[in-house]
Amino acid sequence: MKMTIYSCETHINHALDVFVAREGEFPIMELLSDDKKLSTSCTYCEEAALYIVANK
């Protein structure tokens, strides 16, 4: 099962910690494309997401 977390600048460290704790491996972390930034909010707050943290 693929785990995906969307994160703003404020929550990126938390997102990485949660991912490693749940999955037991380091994720890929990528910047969202400009069109995705407009429509995607952070998993942890209402801010616009800047990053996607997911399985390799």
Secondary structure as UniProt FT lines:
FT   STRAND          4..7
FT   TURN            9..11
FT   HELIX           12..23
FT   STRAND          28..31
FT   HELIX           34..39
FT   STRAND          51..54
//
